[in-house]
Amino acid sequence: MKSPMKGPIKSPVRSGQAGGARRVKVTSPQTRIALARGHRRHPQLLPLPAPADAEAARAVFAAQRRTALRTVALLGVVLFGSSGTIAALPVLDRLSVAGVPVSWLVLAVATYPVLLVLALCHVRRAERVEDSAGTAAGPEAGTAADTAAAPEAGAGAGAEDPGTGGGP
């Protein structure tokens, strides 16, 4: 069998290079943009939370998990309920509005606004849980470094403390 290609395979050579062939790295424009952005080589580690903060975070997580389970249950009721309604009432297939069967309208038009309201209510409930945990904890729930620096905050402690860099 003969190869469909004629002649030896050559590697691309950059112009102006002396010597042998050199391979050229070919990347997409998106990859070049991502590589040009760079990344931090030494990410700063976040401080470990105080035990009280960890307990508060666990409580918030548990409350939000309960909210999520409630939302998933309601989602199942909406989706299976609309399908079950269509299956239980075959008359919806025979009825039509503007040439479109009502069963299709129930699935395509009525379900999505209900899902949107369900999602918005879920987000509001999850945010309320976070807000109530933040207000219930009060200012004493901060880390030891935060509470130690709190009395000096009005006196410009950020400029005196070399560890903060003068920032918030």
N, CA, C and O of each residue as an XYZ file, in Angstrom:
672
protein
N       0.839     -1.179      0.000
C       0.000      0.000      0.000
C       0.879      1.237      0.000
O       1.946      1.290      0.612
N       0.380      2.211     -0.709
C       1.112      3.479     -0.770
C       0.435      4.500      0.106
O      -0.788      4.501      0.246
N       1.207      5.347      0.681
C       0.678      6.428      1.495
C       0.088      7.486      0.578
O       0.654      7.773     -0.478
N      -1.059      8.080      0.970
C      -1.649      9.126      0.135
C      -0.803     10.390      0.118
O      -0.947     11.215     -0.784
N       0.071     10.554      1.095
C       0.899     11.749      1.143
C       2.178     11.499      0.359
O       2.742     10.406      0.405
N       2.620     12.500     -0.344
C       3.852     12.382     -1.111
C       4.978     13.094     -0.387
O       4.798     14.211      0.098
N       6.091     12.483     -0.314
C       7.252     13.110      0.282
C       7.276     12.937      1.787
O       6.305     12.471      2.383
N       8.379     13.309      2.397
C       8.501     13.157      3.840
C       7.655     14.197      4.576
O       7.373     15.279      4.061
N       7.265     13.834      5.789
C       6.486     14.747      6.621
C       7.460     15.711      7.280
O       8.453     15.300      7.881
N       7.159     17.005      7.156
C       8.045     18.029      7.709
C       7.348     18.749      8.851
O       6.145     19.003      8.800
N       8.107     19.069      9.866
C       7.588     19.884     10.961
C       7.639     21.335     10.550
O       8.532     21.730      9.801
N       6.699     22.146     11.024
C       6.746     23.565     10.692
C       8.000     24.211     11.283
O       8.371     23.938     12.424
N       8.628     25.045     10.518
C       9.835     25.740     10.955
C       9.523     27.223     10.989
O       8.953     27.774     10.047
N       9.899     27.859     12.082
C       9.711     29.302     12.174
C      10.769     29.981     11.333
O      11.913     29.533     11.263
N      10.377     31.052     10.705
C      11.336     31.763      9.874
C      12.396     32.416     10.747
O      12.098     32.888     11.843
N      13.604     32.443     10.276
C      14.684     33.080     11.005
C      15.378     32.148     11.977
O      16.311     32.569     12.661
N      14.953     30.892     12.063
C      15.606     29.963     12.962
C      16.638     29.155     12.197
O      16.385     28.631     11.112
N      17.777     29.078     12.789
C      18.814     28.265     12.184
C      18.750     26.878     12.788
O      18.296     26.705     13.919
N      19.186     25.929     12.062
C      19.228     24.578     12.583
C      18.041     23.769     12.117
O      17.406     24.083     11.111
N      17.752     22.714     12.873
C      16.713     21.772     12.486
C      15.316     22.313     12.691
O      15.103     23.439     13.138
N      14.379     21.456     12.342
C      12.969     21.826     12.460
C      12.560     21.892     13.924
O      13.042     21.115     14.748
N      11.682     22.811     14.238
C      11.200     22.975     15.604
C       9.681     22.918     15.587
O       9.034     23.479     14.703
N       9.132     22.244     16.561
C       7.684     22.131     16.623
C       7.091     23.452     17.097
O       7.680     24.155     17.918
N       5.935     23.772     16.574
C       5.256     25.012     16.926
C       4.006     24.660     17.730
O       3.226     23.790     17.344
N       3.835     25.340     18.832
C       2.663     25.121     19.673
C       1.491     25.891     19.076
O       1.562     27.106     18.889
N       0.422     25.174     18.783
C      -0.760     25.793     18.196
C      -1.872     25.755     19.237
O      -2.224     24.688     19.741
N      -2.421     26.926     19.556
C      -3.511     27.016     20.522
C      -4.634     27.852     19.948
O      -4.441     28.652     19.033
N      -5.808     27.646     20.508
C      -6.947     28.443     20.060
C      -6.833     29.843     20.650
O      -6.110     30.042     21.626
N      -7.530     30.811     20.075
C      -7.498     32.175     20.630
C      -7.997     32.220     22.076
O      -7.491     33.007     22.877
N      -8.980     31.387     22.418
C      -9.498     31.383     23.789
C      -8.429     30.904     24.759
O      -8.306     31.434     25.863
N      -7.663     29.911     24.355
C      -6.597     29.415     25.225
C      -5.528     30.477     25.394
O      -5.014     30.668     26.495
N      -5.187     31.172     24.315
C      -4.177     32.226     24.427
C      -4.627     33.327     25.362
O      -3.825     33.854     26.134
N      -5.917     33.687     25.303
C      -6.440     34.724     26.195
C      -6.358     34.248     27.638
O      -5.950     35.001     28.521
N      -6.744     32.996     27.878
C      -6.706     32.461     29.237
C      -5.276     32.393     29.758
O      -5.028     32.686     30.928
N      -4.343     32.012     28.909
C      -2.946     31.939     29.333
C      -2.363     33.328     29.562
O      -1.512     33.506     30.434
N      -2.814     34.313     28.788
C      -2.304     35.668     28.945
C      -2.766     36.285     30.262
O      -2.069     37.124     30.834
N      -3.936     35.875     30.743
C      -4.444     36.403     32.010
C      -3.546     36.002     33.164
O      -3.373     36.750     34.127
N      -2.987     34.833     33.055
C      -2.129     34.354     34.125
C      -2.934     33.917     35.323
O      -4.165     33.945     35.301
N      -2.259     33.523     36.345
C      -2.899     33.113     37.584
C      -1.946     33.397     38.732
O      -0.739     33.550     38.547
N      -2.517     33.460     39.902
C      -1.698     33.703     41.069
C      -0.944     32.430     41.407
O      -1.532     31.358     41.549
N       0.354     32.565     41.532
C       1.151     31.387     41.831
C       1.088     31.020     43.309
O       1.198     29.845     43.658
N       0.915     32.001     44.173
C       0.883     31.754     45.599
C      -0.439     32.255     46.159
O      -0.515     33.377     46.660
N      -1.474     31.437     46.080
C      -2.753     31.904     46.616
C      -2.669     32.048     48.128
O      -2.022     31.258     48.817
N      -3.335     33.068     48.616
C      -3.327     33.293     50.050
C      -4.348     32.367     50.704
O      -5.489     32.260     50.255
N      -3.927     31.718     51.746
C      -4.813     30.811     52.443
C      -5.798     31.613     53.278
O      -5.444     32.623     53.886
N      -7.032     31.148     53.296
C      -8.046     31.804     54.102
C      -7.878     31.369     55.554
O      -7.512     30.224     55.819
N      -8.140     32.264     56.487
C      -7.999     31.881     57.899
C      -9.066     30.863     58.280
O     -10.177     30.882     57.749
N      -8.721     29.987     59.194
C      -9.690     29.012     59.676
C     -10.716     29.725     60.551
O     -10.364     30.611     61.329
N     -11.979     29.340     60.423
C     -12.993     30.008     61.237
C     -12.889     29.566     62.695
O     -12.390     28.487     63.013
N     -13.375     30.432     63.552
C     -13.442     30.106     64.975
C     -14.476     29.001     65.169
O     -15.356     28.833     64.325
N     -14.389     28.247     66.258
C     -15.364     27.166     66.469
C     -16.809     27.658     66.462
O     -17.694     26.948     65.984
N     -17.064     28.856     66.982
C     -18.429     29.391     66.980
C     -18.886     29.663     65.546
O     -20.048     29.441     65.205
N     -17.964     30.144     64.712
C     -18.305     30.388     63.311
C     -18.600     29.086     62.589
O     -19.518     29.025     61.772
N     -17.832     28.041     62.881
C     -18.052     26.746     62.241
C     -19.412     26.180     62.637
O     -20.118     25.621     61.797
N     -19.784     26.320     63.901
C     -21.092     25.849     64.347
C     -22.211     26.638     63.672
O     -23.218     26.066     63.256
N     -22.030     27.945     63.567
C     -23.042     28.775     62.901
C     -23.160     28.391     61.429
O     -24.262     28.344     60.882
N     -22.025     28.119     60.792
C     -22.054     27.717     59.385
C     -22.765     26.381     59.224
O     -23.527     26.193     58.275
N     -22.522     25.455     60.141
C     -23.213     24.158     60.073
C     -24.718     24.335     60.246
O     -25.505     23.676     59.566
N     -25.115     25.220     61.151
C     -26.542     25.460     61.368
C     -27.189     26.085     60.132
O     -28.291     25.700     59.741
N     -26.505     27.041     59.526
C     -27.029     27.669     58.302
C     -27.124     26.630     57.191
O     -28.111     26.582     56.457
N     -26.082     25.796     57.073
C     -26.077     24.769     56.025
C     -27.232     23.795     56.225
O     -27.900     23.422     55.260
N     -27.472     23.383     57.460
C     -28.571     22.451     57.734
C     -29.920     23.090     57.411
O     -30.790     22.443     56.829
N     -30.092     24.343     57.784
C     -31.356     25.026     57.493
C     -31.557     25.195     55.989
O     -32.666     25.026     55.482
N     -30.481     25.529     55.281
C     -30.604     25.679     53.831
C     -30.826     24.325     53.156
O     -31.500     24.247     52.130
N     -30.265     23.268     53.724
C     -30.494     21.933     53.165
C     -31.962     21.556     53.331
O     -32.556     20.982     52.419
N     -32.558     21.874     54.490
C     -33.985     21.609     54.675
C     -34.817     22.409     53.680
O     -35.795     21.902     53.130
N     -34.428     23.657     53.452
C     -35.130     24.483     52.467
C     -35.007     23.884     51.072
O     -35.975     23.863     50.311
N     -33.823     23.400     50.740
C     -33.608     22.803     49.418
C     -34.439     21.537     49.247
O     -35.014     21.315     48.182
N     -34.507     20.705     50.287
C     -35.313     19.486     50.198
C     -36.789     19.818     50.022
O     -37.495     19.152     49.265
N     -37.253     20.851     50.724
C     -38.636     21.307     50.555
C     -38.868     21.783     49.122
O     -39.904     21.486     48.526
N     -37.911     22.517     48.576
C     -38.052     23.030     47.216
C     -38.064     21.892     46.200
O     -38.846     21.915     45.250
N     -37.201     20.896     46.397
C     -37.168     19.748     45.474
C     -38.480     18.978     45.551
O     -38.983     18.506     44.531
N     -39.037     18.848     46.756
C     -40.331     18.171     46.887
C     -41.419     18.942     46.141
O     -42.237     18.345     45.440
N     -41.428     20.256     46.290
C     -42.412     21.066     45.558
C     -42.184     20.999     44.049
O     -43.138     21.003     43.270
N     -40.936     20.939     43.648
C     -40.622     20.801     42.225
C     -41.201     19.499     41.688
O     -41.784     19.474     40.604
N     -41.043     18.423     42.441
C     -41.617     17.138     42.028
C     -43.128     17.197     41.954
O     -43.733     16.644     41.035
N     -43.746     17.874     42.929
C     -45.205     18.004     42.909
C     -45.655     18.765     41.662
O     -46.626     18.380     41.010
N     -44.948     19.842     41.337
C     -45.339     20.642     40.166
C     -45.166     19.833     38.877
O     -46.077     19.770     38.052
N     -44.000     19.218     38.712
C     -43.736     18.514     37.457
C     -44.578     17.246     37.311
O     -45.211     17.031     36.277
N     -44.582     16.405     38.357
C     -45.383     15.186     38.266
C     -46.867     15.497     38.356
O     -47.692     14.777     37.794
N     -47.207     16.565     39.061
C     -48.611     16.956     39.153
C     -49.161     17.431     37.822
O     -50.286     17.087     37.457
N     -48.380     18.218     37.089
C     -48.869     18.672     35.779
C     -48.963     17.497     34.812
O     -49.920     17.407     34.043
N     -47.990     16.600     34.842
C     -48.056     15.415     33.975
C     -49.209     14.507     34.398
O     -49.926     13.963     33.558
N     -49.375     14.351     35.708
C     -50.476     13.521     36.203
C     -51.829     14.098     35.872
O     -52.770     13.362     35.576
N     -51.933     15.419     35.921
C     -53.198     16.071     35.567
C     -53.534     15.813     34.104
O     -54.684     15.537     33.761
N     -52.540     15.903     33.260
C     -52.770     15.669     31.833
C     -53.148     14.212     31.593
O     -54.021     13.925     30.774
N     -52.490     13.282     32.308
C     -52.810     11.868     32.151
C     -54.192     11.550     32.713
O     -54.915     10.725     32.154
N     -54.565     12.204     33.826
C     -55.862     11.930     34.456
C     -57.023     12.569     33.702
O     -58.157     12.096     33.783
N     -56.742     13.627     32.979
C     -57.802     14.325     32.244
C     -57.502     14.301     30.744
O     -56.976     15.276     30.208
N     -57.825     13.217     30.071
C     -57.528     13.148     28.628
C     -58.333     14.145     27.800
O     -58.039     14.361     26.625
N     -59.339     14.745     28.407
C     -60.114     15.740     27.691
C     -59.248     16.954     27.338
O     -59.566     17.686     26.401
N     -58.147     17.175     28.089
C     -57.263     18.304     27.796
C     -56.577     18.158     26.437
O     -56.162     19.150     25.838
N     -56.461     16.924     25.955
C     -55.880     16.720     24.618
C     -56.855     17.118     23.526
O     -56.446     17.564     22.454
N     -58.140     16.958     23.794
C     -59.147     17.272     22.775
C     -59.486     18.758     22.743
O     -59.849     19.285     21.691
N     -59.373     19.437     23.874
C     -59.624     20.880     23.914
C     -58.424     21.613     23.334
O     -57.279     21.213     23.543
N     -58.694     22.680     22.612
C     -57.575     23.444     22.063
C     -57.885     24.934     22.117
O     -59.034     25.368     22.039
N     -56.807     25.691     22.253
C     -56.885     27.143     22.252
C     -55.980     27.617     21.131
O     -54.777     27.356     21.152
N     -56.542     28.308     20.158
C     -55.809     28.791     18.988
C     -55.110     27.644     18.273
O     -53.998     27.809     17.771
N     -55.756     26.481     18.225
C     -55.205     25.333     17.509
C     -54.164     24.549     18.288
O     -53.589     23.593     17.768
N     -53.917     24.940     19.522
C     -52.911     24.247     20.346
C     -53.656     23.500     21.450
O     -54.473     24.094     22.154
N     -53.383     22.200     21.609
C     -54.065     21.455     22.672
C     -53.765     22.044     24.056
O     -52.650     22.495     24.318
N     -54.760     22.037     24.927
C     -54.615     22.602     26.266
C     -53.551     21.842     27.055
O     -52.857     22.437     27.879
N     -53.413     20.545     26.819
C     -52.388     19.774     27.531
C     -50.991     20.309     27.220
O     -50.132     20.350     28.100
N     -50.767     20.711     25.992
C     -49.471     21.292     25.625
C     -49.278     22.634     26.325
O     -48.190     22.952     26.804
N     -50.359     23.413     26.373
C     -50.267     24.714     27.033
C     -49.972     24.564     28.525
O     -49.233     25.361     29.104
N     -50.556     23.536     29.139
C     -50.288     23.312     30.568
C     -48.799     23.030     30.767
O     -48.172     23.577     31.674
N     -48.237     22.170     29.907
C     -46.818     21.832     30.052
C     -45.892     22.980     29.657
O     -44.911     23.257     30.346
N     -46.205     23.644     28.550
C     -45.273     24.634     28.009
C     -45.456     26.035     28.584
O     -44.481     26.775     28.711
N     -46.661     26.407     28.927
C     -46.911     27.785     29.336
C     -47.172     27.910     30.838
O     -46.652     28.826     31.475
N     -47.944     27.031     31.398
C     -48.324     27.180     32.804
C     -47.244     26.691     33.768
O     -47.139     27.208     34.880
N     -46.450     25.716     33.369
C     -45.479     25.125     34.287
C     -44.305     26.052     34.564
O     -43.869     26.155     35.711
N     -43.789     26.718     33.564
C     -42.583     27.524     33.742
C     -42.762     28.717     34.674
O     -41.869     28.968     35.484
N     -43.845     29.457     34.611
C     -44.012     30.518     35.616
C     -44.079     29.972     37.044
O     -43.577     30.605     37.973
N     -44.689     28.811     37.221
C     -44.738     28.202     38.552
C     -43.323     27.831     38.996
O     -42.968     28.043     40.155
N     -42.517     27.286     38.095
C     -41.128     26.945     38.429
C     -40.324     28.199     38.767
O     -39.485     28.175     39.668
N     -40.574     29.282     38.057
C     -39.880     30.533     38.334
C     -40.238     31.056     39.729
O     -39.358     31.476     40.481
N     -41.505     31.031     40.065
C     -41.935     31.476     41.388
C     -41.335     30.575     42.460
O     -40.911     31.054     43.512
N     -41.299     29.288     42.197
C     -40.704     28.341     43.139
C     -39.223     28.650     43.356
O     -38.746     28.622     44.491
N     -38.493     28.943     42.279
C     -37.067     29.273     42.391
C     -36.859     30.577     43.150
O     -35.971     30.662     43.999
N     -37.660     31.585     42.859
C     -37.526     32.865     43.557
C     -37.820     32.722     45.054
O     -37.133     33.312     45.888
N     -38.838     31.942     45.381
C     -39.159     31.719     46.797
C     -38.036     30.968     47.493
O     -37.716     31.252     48.647
N     -37.436     30.009     46.793
C     -36.327     29.259     47.382
C     -35.140     30.181     47.679
O     -34.550     30.109     48.757
N     -34.796     31.043     46.727
C     -33.672     31.955     46.937
C     -33.961     32.900     48.095
O     -33.086     33.149     48.924
N     -35.173     33.424     48.160
C     -35.526     34.321     49.267
C     -35.425     33.615     50.610
O     -34.917     34.188     51.574
N     -35.912     32.354     50.685
C     -35.837     31.607     51.936
C     -34.392     31.338     52.328
O     -34.035     31.470     53.499
N     -33.556     30.964     51.362
C     -32.149     30.681     51.662
C     -31.430     31.943     52.131
O     -30.606     31.883     53.043
N     -31.736     33.080     51.517
C     -31.116     34.338     51.941
C     -31.610     34.757     53.325
O     -30.840     35.305     54.114
N     -32.867     34.508     53.624
C     -33.389     34.825     54.957
C     -32.686     34.003     56.025
O     -32.404     34.500     57.115
N     -32.401     32.735     55.706
C     -31.692     31.890     56.663
C     -30.313     32.480     56.948
O     -29.894     32.562     58.103
N     -29.608     32.891     55.888
C     -28.288     33.493     56.078
C     -28.382     34.798     56.855
O     -27.589     35.045     57.763
N     -29.350     35.629     56.497
C     -29.498     36.913     57.184
C     -29.850     36.718     58.651
O     -29.309     37.408     59.515
N     -30.747     35.790     58.937
C     -31.129     35.569     60.335
C     -29.962     34.998     61.131
O     -29.828     35.284     62.320
N     -29.118     34.197     60.491
C     -27.939     33.670     61.195
C     -26.938     34.787     61.444
O     -26.279     34.797     62.484
N     -26.808     35.725     60.517
C     -25.882     36.836     60.691
C     -26.334     37.799     61.768
O     -25.508     38.302     62.531
N     -27.631     38.068     61.848
C     -28.127     38.992     62.867
C     -28.233     38.318     64.220
O     -28.064     38.973     65.248
N     -28.511     37.018     64.241
C     -28.623     36.312     65.515
C     -27.254     36.164     66.165
O     -27.141     36.174     67.390
N     -26.212     36.025     65.345
C     -24.870     35.850     65.885
C     -24.347     37.154     66.466
O     -23.636     37.146     67.471
N     -24.691     38.264     65.847
C     -24.254     39.564     66.342
C     -22.779     39.803     66.097
O     -22.118     38.981     65.464
N     -22.248     40.920     66.589
C     -20.849     41.251     66.329
C     -19.876     40.358     67.079
O     -18.716     40.247     66.683
N     -20.330     39.705     68.176
C     -19.399     38.874     68.922
C     -19.105     37.560     68.217
O     -18.297     36.778     68.718
N     -19.728     37.283     67.072
C     -19.493     36.024     66.367
C     -18.278     36.080     65.473
O     -17.956     35.078     64.834
N     -17.580     37.216     65.394
C     -16.406     37.332     64.539
C     -15.242     36.535     65.085
O     -15.318     35.977     66.179
N     -14.155     36.483     64.313
C     -12.981     35.762     64.769
C     -12.286     36.555     65.853
O     -12.622     37.714     66.097
N     -11.328     35.939     66.497
C     -10.612     36.605     67.581
C      -9.860     37.831     67.074
O      -9.774     38.838     67.777
N      -9.319     37.756     65.868
C      -8.601     38.894     65.296
C      -9.556     40.051     65.018
O      -9.201     41.216     65.197
N     -10.776     39.719     64.578
C     -11.754     40.768     64.305
C     -12.176     41.469     65.590
O     -12.292     42.694     65.623
N     -12.404     40.697     66.643
C     -12.857     41.313     67.883
C     -11.739     42.081     68.554
O     -12.005     43.066     69.243
N     -10.489     41.661     68.375
C      -9.366     42.386     68.968
C      -9.151     43.718     68.257
O      -8.769     44.704     68.888
N      -9.394     43.754     66.951
C      -9.174     44.970     66.179
C     -10.397     45.879     66.190
O     -10.299     47.035     65.778
N     -11.546     45.390     66.649
C     -12.772     46.177     66.589
C     -12.704     47.471     67.381
O     -13.153     48.488     66.854
N     -12.173     47.526     68.622
C     -12.149     48.801     69.345
C     -11.256     49.834     68.677
O     -11.495     51.032     68.829
N     -10.231     49.406     67.938
C      -9.311     50.343     67.314
C      -9.752     50.773     65.926
O      -9.095     51.612     65.310
N     -10.846     50.223     65.418
C     -11.237     50.482     64.039
C     -11.480     51.958     63.785
O     -11.171     52.438     62.694
N     -12.011     52.687     64.727
C     -12.288     54.103     64.519
C     -11.037     54.949     64.578
O     -11.051     56.084     64.103
N      -9.954     54.442     65.144
C      -8.745     55.230     65.318
C      -7.747     55.034     64.186
O      -6.581     55.406     64.320
N      -8.186     54.461     63.082
C      -7.281     54.275     61.937
C      -6.308     53.142     62.169
O      -5.134     53.270     61.824
N      -6.748     52.049     62.735
C      -5.876     50.921     63.044
C      -5.340     50.285     61.778
O      -4.282     49.657     61.819
N      -6.023     50.422     60.660
C      -5.577     49.806     59.417
C      -4.228     50.365     58.967
O      -3.419     49.632     58.399
N      -3.975     51.650     59.211
C      -2.717     52.243     58.770
C      -1.596     51.828     59.690
O      -0.447     51.763     59.254
N      -1.891     51.536     60.983
C      -0.855     51.169     61.926
C      -0.499     49.691     61.845
O       0.622     49.311     62.181
N      -1.432     48.849     61.405
C      -1.216     47.412     61.380
C      -0.576     47.022     60.050
O      -1.232     47.137     59.015
N       0.676     46.568     60.036
C       1.313     46.231     58.766
C       0.704     45.002     58.113
O       0.858     44.826     56.904
N       0.019     44.146     58.858
C      -0.561     42.936     58.293
C      -1.787     43.184     57.439
O      -2.097     42.374     56.565
N      -2.501     44.291     57.668
C      -3.712     44.544     56.902
C      -3.458     45.335     55.653
O      -4.302     45.339     54.758
N      -2.335     46.006     55.550
C      -2.044     46.793     54.357
C      -2.893     48.031     54.250
O      -2.944     48.641     53.182
N      -3.566     48.429     55.315
C      -4.364     49.643     55.283
C      -5.707     49.450     54.601
O      -6.465     50.410     54.461
N      -6.024     48.222     54.169
C      -7.270     47.968     53.468
C      -8.346     47.491     54.410
O      -8.107     47.349     55.610
N      -9.551     47.236     53.870
C     -10.666     46.780     54.716
C     -10.475     45.370     55.196
O     -11.324     44.843     55.916
